[in-house]
């Protein structure tokens, strides 16, 4: 079983456990040592600037017209805005 399959299984079948893992990773790894960002890529649909994602805690960082926004996704709630981490 590949790591992606484990991630998808946890994310879809055990959302509370997955959220606990993400919050723990964000607290123990990303807050003290910094986020591990992917490269900026153009948003696929529309002209909404560029975005990147933290490889560890899955937080999204968007940049549109030199305005930075941070979001995290939840399956049922959509996008939740976060203050600058």
C-alpha atoms as a printed R data frame, in Angstrom:
   type eleno elety resid chain resno       x      y       z
1  ATOM     1    CA   UNK     A     1   0.000  0.000   0.000
2  ATOM     2    CA   UNK     A     2   1.431  3.346  -0.995
3  ATOM     3    CA   UNK     A     3   1.624  6.328   1.330
4  ATOM     4    CA   UNK     A     4  -0.921  8.194  -0.799
5  ATOM     5    CA   UNK     A     5  -3.477  5.427  -0.229
6  ATOM     6    CA   UNK     A     6  -2.984  5.651   3.529
7  ATOM     7    CA   UNK     A     7  -3.376  9.438   3.368
8  ATOM     8    CA   UNK     A     8  -6.587  9.201   1.324
9  ATOM     9    CA   UNK     A     9  -8.017  6.516   3.616
10 ATOM    10    CA   UNK     A    10  -7.334  8.551   6.769
11 ATOM    11    CA   UNK     A    11  -8.599 11.757   5.185
12 ATOM    12    CA   UNK     A    12 -11.891 10.301   3.965
13 ATOM    13    CA   UNK     A    13 -12.783  7.623   6.532
14 ATOM    14    CA   UNK     A    14 -11.296  9.099   9.724
15 ATOM    15    CA   UNK     A    15 -11.470 12.916   9.435
16 ATOM    16    CA   UNK     A    16 -11.116 13.600  13.179
17 ATOM    17    CA   UNK     A    17  -7.976 11.475  13.411
18 ATOM    18    CA   UNK     A    18  -6.596 13.154  10.268
19 ATOM    19    CA   UNK     A    19  -7.237 16.638  11.720
20 ATOM    20    CA   UNK     A    20  -5.468 15.612  14.942
21 ATOM    21    CA   UNK     A    21  -2.439 14.451  12.921
22 ATOM    22    CA   UNK     A    22  -2.350 17.716  10.943
23 ATOM    23    CA   UNK     A    23  -2.625 19.913  14.047
24 ATOM    24    CA   UNK     A    24   0.088 17.878  15.791
25 ATOM    25    CA   UNK     A    25   2.404 18.163  12.778
26 ATOM    26    CA   UNK     A    26   1.766 21.892  12.568
27 ATOM    27    CA   UNK     A    27   2.497 22.339  16.277
28 ATOM    28    CA   UNK     A    28   5.566 20.089  16.539
29 ATOM    29    CA   UNK     A    29   7.231 20.613  13.159
30 ATOM    30    CA   UNK     A    30   5.948 23.674  11.303
31 ATOM    31    CA   UNK     A    31   5.680 26.198  14.145
32 ATOM    32    CA   UNK     A    32   9.217 25.733  15.583
33 ATOM    33    CA   UNK     A    33  11.091 24.890  12.349
34 ATOM    34    CA   UNK     A    34   9.027 26.587   9.633
35 ATOM    35    CA   UNK     A    35   6.818 25.282   6.853
36 ATOM    36    CA   UNK     A    36   8.155 23.115   4.021
37 ATOM    37    CA   UNK     A    37   6.527 24.854   1.038
38 ATOM    38    CA   UNK     A    38   6.147 23.535  -2.482
39 ATOM    39    CA   UNK     A    39   6.866 25.911  -5.356
40 ATOM    40    CA   UNK     A    40   4.330 28.575  -6.316
41 ATOM    41    CA   UNK     A    41   2.095 27.423  -9.170
42 ATOM    42    CA   UNK     A    42  -0.637 29.262 -11.057
43 ATOM    43    CA   UNK     A    43  -4.149 28.499  -9.838
44 ATOM    44    CA   UNK     A    44  -5.701 26.197 -12.439
45 ATOM    45    CA   UNK     A    45  -9.136 27.743 -12.832
46 ATOM    46    CA   UNK     A    46  -9.434 31.475 -13.411
47 ATOM    47    CA   UNK     A    47  -6.983 34.280 -12.779
48 ATOM    48    CA   UNK     A    48  -6.538 33.906  -9.026
49 ATOM    49    CA   UNK     A    49  -2.790 34.324  -8.763
50 ATOM    50    CA   UNK     A    50  -0.436 31.655  -7.465
51 ATOM    51    CA   UNK     A    51  -0.579 29.180  -4.605
52 ATOM    52    CA   UNK     A    52   1.642 26.716  -2.770
53 ATOM    53    CA   UNK     A    53   1.107 24.118  -0.042
54 ATOM    54    CA   UNK     A    54   3.068 23.093   3.033
55 ATOM    55    CA   UNK     A    55   4.214 19.497   2.524
56 ATOM    56    CA   UNK     A    56   3.741 18.630   6.196
57 ATOM    57    CA   UNK     A    57   0.596 20.325   7.502
58 ATOM    58    CA   UNK     A    58  -1.148 20.848   4.117
59 ATOM    59    CA   UNK     A    59  -1.762 24.567   4.699
60 ATOM    60    CA   UNK     A    60  -2.280 26.568   1.505
61 ATOM    61    CA   UNK     A    61  -0.563 29.913   0.843
62 ATOM    62    CA   UNK     A    62  -2.033 32.022  -1.938
63 ATOM    63    CA   UNK     A    63  -0.612 35.153  -3.519
64 ATOM    64    CA   UNK     A    64  -2.775 37.320  -5.737
65 ATOM    65    CA   UNK     A    65  -1.701 40.862  -6.685
66 ATOM    66    CA   UNK     A    66   0.930 40.863  -3.893
67 ATOM    67    CA   UNK     A    67  -1.679 39.994  -1.235
68 ATOM    68    CA   UNK     A    68  -0.864 36.872   0.785
69 ATOM    69    CA   UNK     A    69  -3.621 34.641   2.176
70 ATOM    70    CA   UNK     A    70  -3.395 31.386   4.134
71 ATOM    71    CA   UNK     A    71  -6.090 28.693   4.118
72 ATOM    72    CA   UNK     A    72  -6.656 25.117   5.117
73 ATOM    73    CA   UNK     A    73  -9.221 22.797   3.625
74 ATOM    74    CA   UNK     A    74 -11.794 20.622   5.289
75 ATOM    75    CA   UNK     A    75 -13.875 18.092   3.425
76 ATOM    76    CA   UNK     A    76 -17.265 19.405   4.494
77 ATOM    77    CA   UNK     A    77 -16.527 22.994   5.465
78 ATOM    78    CA   UNK     A    78 -14.614 24.180   2.411
79 ATOM    79    CA   UNK     A    79 -11.827 26.730   2.819
80 ATOM    80    CA   UNK     A    80 -11.036 28.148   6.262
81 ATOM    81    CA   UNK     A    81  -8.938 31.309   6.349
82 ATOM    82    CA   UNK     A    82  -5.975 31.388   8.753
83 ATOM    83    CA   UNK     A    83  -4.062 34.385  10.067
84 ATOM    84    CA   UNK     A    84  -0.461 34.567   8.914
85 ATOM    85    CA   UNK     A    85   1.327 31.599  10.529
